[in-house]
Amino acid sequence: MNILFMSQTGEKTAPVEDPGAFADLLNEKDPFPRTLGMRFTRVAPGRAEVELAVREEMLNFLGVTHGGVVFALADAAFGAASNAHGGTAMAIHAAIDYIRATGAGTVLTARAEEESRTGRLARYRVAVEDGEGRLVALFHGIAYLKK
């Protein structure tokens, strides 16, 4: 696995050789998910699991979890799963269906699963569930595999 991260100064860090270490590195080095409080719990080629505890400031004006927060969580899982093969995978399409509203205090888990990987494209399905295992959202993404 040859995954490189850019530091905040633009310098590349050392490649990641172990998928288990990839989750740890994402938790440490990926600033946007870290800012939201996401935690990468499992990452392996084509698969990833990310958790987030919903806070009050993540709610919309109706008092439910903002759709952008749910999308960001699913997208983080998609990005980790698609890049855990090594190399560079970049999102070229993403769509989400919102199924159940949640609120502050809910722990959301996004589980990404690779559905296909051929040539330059890979397709992913990400299920976002609440702490009781109920489906909150279903995300589909396509990644372009850069050579």
C-alpha positions as CSV (number, residue, x, y, z in Angstrom):
1,M,0.0,0.0,0.0
2,N,1.4,3.3,-1.0
3,I,-0.7,6.1,0.6
4,L,0.8,9.5,1.1
5,F,-0.6,12.4,3.1
6,M,0.1,16.0,2.7
7,S,1.0,17.9,5.8
8,Q,-0.5,21.3,6.5
9,T,2.6,22.9,5.0
10,G,2.2,20.9,1.8
11,E,4.9,18.3,2.5
12,K,4.2,14.7,1.8
13,T,4.4,12.3,4.8
14,A,5.7,8.7,4.7
15,P,3.7,6.1,2.9
16,V,1.3,3.9,4.9
17,E,2.0,0.2,4.6
18,D,-0.6,-1.3,7.0
19,P,-4.3,-0.7,6.5
20,G,-4.8,-0.8,10.3
21,A,-2.3,2.1,10.6
22,F,-4.3,3.9,7.9
23,A,-7.2,4.4,10.3
24,D,-4.9,5.8,12.9
25,L,-3.2,8.1,10.4
26,L,-6.6,9.4,9.2
27,N,-7.6,10.1,12.8
28,E,-4.5,12.1,13.2
29,K,-3.9,13.8,9.8
30,D,-7.3,14.3,8.1
31,P,-8.3,17.8,9.4
32,F,-12.0,18.1,8.3
33,P,-13.3,14.8,9.8
34,R,-11.2,15.5,12.9
35,T,-12.8,18.9,13.2
36,L,-16.2,17.4,13.2
37,G,-15.2,14.8,15.7
38,M,-15.3,11.8,13.4
39,R,-13.3,8.7,14.3
40,F,-12.1,6.1,11.7
41,T,-12.6,2.8,13.5
42,R,-11.8,0.3,10.7
43,V,-10.1,0.8,7.4
44,A,-9.1,-1.9,4.9
45,P,-8.9,-2.0,1.1
46,G,-12.4,-1.3,-0.2
47,R,-14.0,-1.0,3.3
48,A,-14.1,1.6,6.1
49,E,-16.1,2.4,9.2
50,V,-16.3,5.9,10.7
51,E,-18.2,7.1,13.8
52,L,-19.5,10.5,14.8
53,A,-21.4,11.6,17.9
54,V,-23.9,14.3,16.9
55,R,-23.6,17.5,18.8
56,E,-26.1,20.4,19.3
57,E,-24.2,22.6,16.8
58,M,-24.7,19.9,14.1
59,L,-28.4,20.3,14.1
60,N,-30.4,22.3,11.6
61,F,-33.2,24.8,12.3
62,L,-35.7,21.9,12.7
63,G,-33.6,20.4,15.5
64,V,-32.4,17.3,13.6
65,T,-29.0,16.4,12.4
66,H,-28.0,18.6,9.4
67,G,-27.9,16.6,6.1
68,G,-24.4,18.0,5.4
69,V,-23.1,16.4,8.6
70,V,-24.5,13.0,7.5
71,F,-23.2,13.4,4.0
72,A,-19.7,14.4,5.3
73,L,-19.6,11.3,7.5
74,A,-20.6,9.0,4.6
75,D,-18.1,10.8,2.3
76,A,-15.3,10.3,4.8
77,A,-16.0,6.5,4.9
78,F,-16.1,6.5,1.1
79,G,-12.8,8.3,0.8
80,A,-11.1,6.1,3.3
81,A,-12.3,2.8,1.7
82,S,-11.5,3.9,-1.8
83,N,-8.0,5.1,-1.0
84,A,-7.1,2.2,1.3
85,H,-6.1,0.1,-1.7
86,G,-3.1,2.5,-2.2
87,G,-2.7,5.0,-4.9
88,T,-5.1,7.8,-5.3
89,A,-8.9,7.6,-5.6
90,M,-10.9,10.7,-6.2
91,A,-14.7,11.1,-5.9
92,I,-16.4,11.9,-9.3
93,H,-20.0,11.2,-8.2
94,A,-21.8,11.0,-4.9
95,A,-25.5,10.8,-4.0
96,I,-27.3,10.2,-0.7
97,D,-30.8,9.3,0.4
98,Y,-31.9,10.4,3.8
99,I,-34.1,7.8,5.5
100,R,-34.4,8.7,9.2
101,A,-33.8,11.9,11.2
102,T,-31.5,11.9,14.2
103,G,-30.6,14.4,16.9
104,A,-28.0,15.5,19.3
105,G,-26.4,12.6,21.3
106,T,-26.9,10.1,18.5
107,V,-23.8,8.2,17.5
108,L,-23.8,7.7,13.8
109,T,-21.7,5.0,12.1
110,A,-20.9,5.0,8.4
111,R,-19.9,1.7,6.8
112,A,-18.4,1.8,3.3
113,E,-18.3,-1.3,1.1
114,E,-16.8,-1.5,-2.3
115,E,-19.3,-2.9,-4.8
116,S,-17.1,-2.9,-7.9
117,R,-13.6,-1.9,-9.0
118,T,-12.7,-2.1,-12.7
119,G,-10.1,-0.2,-14.7
120,R,-10.3,3.4,-13.6
121,L,-13.6,3.4,-11.6
122,A,-14.7,2.0,-8.3
123,R,-18.3,2.1,-6.9
124,Y,-19.1,2.2,-3.2
125,R,-22.2,1.9,-1.0
126,V,-22.1,3.5,2.4
127,A,-24.8,2.8,5.0
128,V,-25.1,5.3,7.8
129,E,-26.8,3.9,10.9
130,D,-27.7,5.2,14.3
131,G,-26.6,3.5,17.6
132,E,-29.6,1.1,17.4
133,G,-28.5,-0.1,14.0
134,R,-31.4,1.7,12.2
135,L,-30.6,3.0,8.7
136,V,-30.3,6.8,8.7
137,A,-29.0,7.3,5.2
138,L,-27.7,5.4,2.1
139,F,-24.9,7.0,0.1
140,H,-23.5,5.8,-3.2
141,G,-20.2,7.1,-4.6
142,I,-18.0,6.5,-7.6
143,A,-14.3,7.1,-7.4
144,Y,-11.9,7.7,-10.3
145,L,-8.7,5.6,-9.8
146,K,-5.7,7.8,-10.7
147,K,-2.8,5.8,-12.1
